[in-house]
Amino acid sequence: MFKTKLIALACNGALAGLALTAVPFAVSAAVVVVQDDVAAATTLVQDTILQAQADAAAAGLSGDAAAEFIEAAIGAALAANGISPAVGLQAITNATANLRASGQLTAAGSQAAASVQASVGAPGGAPASGGGVSGGAPVGAPGSAGGGGGGGSDYRPAT
């Protein structure tokens, strides 16, 4: 009996030790996934900006019209690929830095990227992905069912 309990205790200790050593690996794997997401999103945004700049030029757009066209393309690419706002912001920053360094970022492209960053960085400004709804007033709690006292909305001002 003592031997069985000793073996069980040793096995539990070994499993706990394995679990503790696996935690740092899981955390580092999550960091790698986020870095991979940012790298993939950066490539996506960079390619989108380059294509949208070329399409805007081919359509004869310039200035604000070109910037609006490029901005719409960036926003659509981010939303269509379900990229989170945090990853999207970092990807836009990286992509614009890369394009600026290589001399491929136009003034309209820079303006569009800055506009998307401002709208995504604003509270509640991230576009919904996956069919969600963004913006609008919050929906309050339902009213009281009657019967005096209790129930009702905690968000309604006292009268």
DRENDO-1510 file (C-alpha; in Angstrom, 1 decimal, always signed):
<recs>
REC; n; res; u; v; w
REC; 1; MET; +0.0; +0.0; +0.0 .
REC; 2; PHE; +2.8; +2.4; +0.9 .
REC; 3; LYS; +4.6; +1.5; -2.3 .
REC; 4; THR; +1.5; +2.3; -4.4 .
REC; 5; LYS; +1.0; +5.7; -2.7 .
REC; 6; LEU; +4.7; +6.5; -3.2 .
REC; 7; ILE; +4.5; +5.6; -6.9 .
REC; 8; ALA; +1.3; +7.6; -7.3 .
REC; 9; LEU; +2.9; +10.6; -5.6 .
REC; 10; ALA; +6.0; +10.4; -7.8 .
REC; 11; CYS; +3.9; +10.2; -10.9 .
REC; 12; ASN; +1.8; +13.2; -9.9 .
REC; 13; GLY; +5.0; +15.1; -9.1 .
REC; 14; ALA; +6.5; +14.2; -12.5 .
REC; 15; LEU; +3.3; +15.3; -14.3 .
REC; 16; ALA; +3.2; +18.6; -12.4 .
REC; 17; GLY; +6.9; +19.1; -13.3 .
REC; 18; LEU; +6.1; +18.5; -17.0 .
REC; 19; ALA; +3.2; +20.9; -16.9 .
REC; 20; LEU; +5.4; +23.6; -15.4 .
REC; 21; THR; +8.1; +23.2; -17.9 .
REC; 22; ALA; +5.5; +23.1; -20.8 .
REC; 23; VAL; +4.1; +26.6; -19.8 .
REC; 24; PRO; +7.0; +28.6; -21.1 .
REC; 25; PHE; +7.0; +26.7; -24.4 .
REC; 26; ALA; +3.2; +27.4; -24.8 .
REC; 27; VAL; +3.8; +31.1; -24.1 .
REC; 28; SER; +6.7; +31.3; -26.5 .
REC; 29; ALA; +4.7; +29.5; -29.2 .
REC; 30; ALA; +1.9; +32.1; -28.8 .
REC; 31; VAL; +4.4; +34.9; -29.2 .
REC; 32; VAL; +5.7; +33.2; -32.4 .
REC; 33; VAL; +2.1; +32.9; -33.8 .
REC; 34; VAL; +1.5; +36.6; -33.1 .
REC; 35; GLN; +4.8; +37.5; -34.8 .
REC; 36; ASP; +3.9; +35.3; -37.8 .
REC; 37; ASP; +0.4; +37.0; -37.9 .
REC; 38; VAL; +2.1; +40.4; -38.0 .
REC; 39; ALA; +4.5; +39.4; -40.7 .
REC; 40; ALA; +1.8; +37.9; -42.8 .
REC; 41; ALA; -0.4; +41.0; -42.3 .
REC; 42; THR; +2.5; +43.3; -43.1 .
REC; 43; THR; +3.0; +41.5; -46.4 .
REC; 44; LEU; -0.7; +41.7; -47.1 .
REC; 45; VAL; -0.9; +45.4; -46.4 .
REC; 46; GLN; +2.2; +46.1; -48.3 .
REC; 47; ASP; +1.0; +44.3; -51.4 .
REC; 48; THR; -2.4; +45.9; -51.0 .
REC; 49; ILE; -0.9; +49.4; -50.9 .
REC; 50; LEU; +1.3; +48.8; -53.9 .
REC; 51; GLN; -1.6; +47.4; -56.0 .
REC; 52; ALA; -4.0; +50.1; -54.9 .
REC; 53; GLN; -1.5; +52.8; -55.7 .
REC; 54; ALA; -1.0; +51.3; -59.2 .
REC; 55; ASP; -4.8; +50.9; -59.7 .
REC; 56; ALA; -5.4; +54.6; -58.6 .
REC; 57; ALA; -2.8; +55.8; -61.0 .
REC; 58; ALA; -4.2; +53.7; -63.8 .
REC; 59; ALA; -7.7; +55.2; -63.1 .
REC; 60; GLY; -6.2; +58.7; -63.2 .
REC; 61; LEU; -6.9; +59.4; -59.5 .
REC; 62; SER; -4.7; +61.8; -57.6 .
REC; 63; GLY; -4.7; +63.5; -54.3 .
REC; 64; ASP; -7.6; +62.9; -52.0 .
REC; 65; ALA; -9.4; +60.7; -54.5 .
REC; 66; ALA; -6.4; +58.4; -54.7 .
REC; 67; ALA; -6.0; +58.4; -50.9 .
REC; 68; GLU; -9.6; +57.4; -50.4 .
REC; 69; PHE; -9.3; +54.6; -53.0 .
REC; 70; ILE; -6.1; +53.2; -51.3 .
REC; 71; GLU; -7.7; +53.6; -47.8 .
REC; 72; ALA; -10.7; +51.6; -48.9 .
REC; 73; ALA; -8.5; +48.9; -50.3 .
REC; 74; ILE; -6.4; +48.6; -47.1 .
REC; 75; GLY; -9.6; +48.5; -44.9 .
REC; 76; ALA; -11.2; +45.8; -47.2 .
REC; 77; ALA; -8.0; +43.7; -47.1 .
REC; 78; LEU; -7.8; +43.8; -43.3 .
REC; 79; ALA; -11.5; +43.1; -42.8 .
REC; 80; ALA; -11.6; +40.3; -45.5 .
REC; 81; ASN; -8.7; +38.5; -43.8 .
REC; 82; GLY; -10.1; +38.9; -40.2 .
REC; 83; ILE; -7.0; +40.7; -39.0 .
REC; 84; SER; -7.3; +42.0; -35.4 .
REC; 85; PRO; -7.0; +45.8; -34.9 .
REC; 86; ALA; -3.7; +45.4; -32.9 .
REC; 87; VAL; -2.1; +43.2; -35.6 .
REC; 88; GLY; -3.5; +45.5; -38.3 .
REC; 89; LEU; -2.0; +48.6; -36.7 .
REC; 90; GLN; +1.4; +47.0; -36.4 .
REC; 91; ALA; +1.2; +45.7; -40.0 .
REC; 92; ILE; +0.3; +49.1; -41.4 .
REC; 93; THR; +3.2; +50.7; -39.5 .
REC; 94; ASN; +5.6; +48.0; -40.8 .
REC; 95; ALA; +4.3; +48.1; -44.3 .
REC; 96; THR; +4.5; +51.9; -44.6 .
REC; 97; ALA; +8.0; +51.9; -43.2 .
REC; 98; ASN; +9.1; +49.2; -45.7 .
REC; 99; LEU; +7.6; +51.0; -48.6 .
REC; 100; ARG; +8.9; +54.4; -47.5 .
REC; 101; ALA; +12.4; +53.0; -47.2 .
REC; 102; SER; +12.2; +51.4; -50.7 .
REC; 103; GLY; +10.8; +54.6; -52.2 .
REC; 104; GLN; +7.6; +52.9; -53.3 .
REC; 105; LEU; +5.1; +54.8; -51.0 .
REC; 106; THR; +3.3; +57.6; -52.7 .
REC; 107; ALA; +1.9; +60.7; -50.8 .
REC; 108; ALA; -1.6; +59.3; -51.3 .
REC; 109; GLY; -0.5; +55.9; -50.0 .
REC; 110; SER; +1.0; +57.5; -46.9 .
REC; 111; GLN; -2.1; +59.6; -46.4 .
REC; 112; ALA; -4.4; +56.5; -46.8 .
REC; 113; ALA; -2.3; +54.4; -44.3 .
REC; 114; ALA; -2.4; +57.2; -41.8 .
REC; 115; SER; -6.1; +57.5; -42.1 .
REC; 116; VAL; -6.7; +53.8; -41.6 .
REC; 117; GLN; -4.4; +53.8; -38.6 .
REC; 118; ALA; -6.3; +56.7; -37.1 .
REC; 119; SER; -9.7; +55.0; -37.7 .
REC; 120; VAL; -8.5; +51.6; -36.3 .
REC; 121; GLY; -6.7; +53.2; -33.4 .
REC; 122; ALA; -9.8; +55.2; -32.4 .
REC; 123; PRO; -12.0; +53.7; -29.6 .
REC; 124; GLY; -14.7; +51.6; -31.3 .
REC; 125; GLY; -13.2; +52.5; -34.7 .
REC; 126; ALA; -12.1; +49.1; -35.8 .
REC; 127; PRO; -14.1; +47.7; -38.6 .
REC; 128; ALA; -16.1; +44.6; -37.8 .
REC; 129; SER; -14.8; +41.4; -39.3 .
REC; 130; GLY; -16.7; +38.1; -39.7 .
REC; 131; GLY; -20.1; +39.7; -40.2 .
REC; 132; GLY; -20.2; +41.6; -36.9 .
REC; 133; VAL; -21.7; +45.0; -36.4 .
REC; 134; SER; -19.7; +48.0; -35.3 .
REC; 135; GLY; -20.6; +51.4; -34.1 .
REC; 136; GLY; -24.0; +52.6; -32.9 .
REC; 137; ALA; -25.4; +53.3; -29.5 .
REC; 138; PRO; -25.3; +50.6; -26.8 .
REC; 139; VAL; -28.4; +48.7; -26.2 .
REC; 140; GLY; -29.8; +49.2; -22.7 .
REC; 141; ALA; -31.4; +46.6; -20.4 .
REC; 142; PRO; -35.1; +45.8; -20.8 .
REC; 143; GLY; -37.6; +47.7; -18.7 .
REC; 144; SER; -39.3; +46.5; -15.6 .
REC; 145; ALA; -42.1; +43.9; -15.9 .
REC; 146; GLY; -44.2; +45.9; -13.4 .
REC; 147; GLY; -45.3; +44.8; -10.0 .
REC; 148; GLY; -43.6; +47.7; -8.3 .
REC; 149; GLY; -40.0; +47.9; -7.2 .
REC; 150; GLY; -37.1; +45.8; -8.4 .
REC; 151; GLY; -36.2; +44.9; -12.0 .
REC; 152; GLY; -35.8; +47.4; -14.7 .
REC; 153; SER; -32.8; +49.1; -16.1 .
REC; 154; ASP; -29.9; +50.2; -14.0 .
REC; 155; TYR; -29.0; +52.5; -16.8 .
REC; 156; ARG; -32.1; +54.6; -16.7 .
REC; 157; PRO; -31.8; +57.8; -14.7 .
REC; 158; ALA; -33.8; +58.0; -11.5 .
REC; 159; THR; -37.0; +60.0; -11.7 .
</recs>
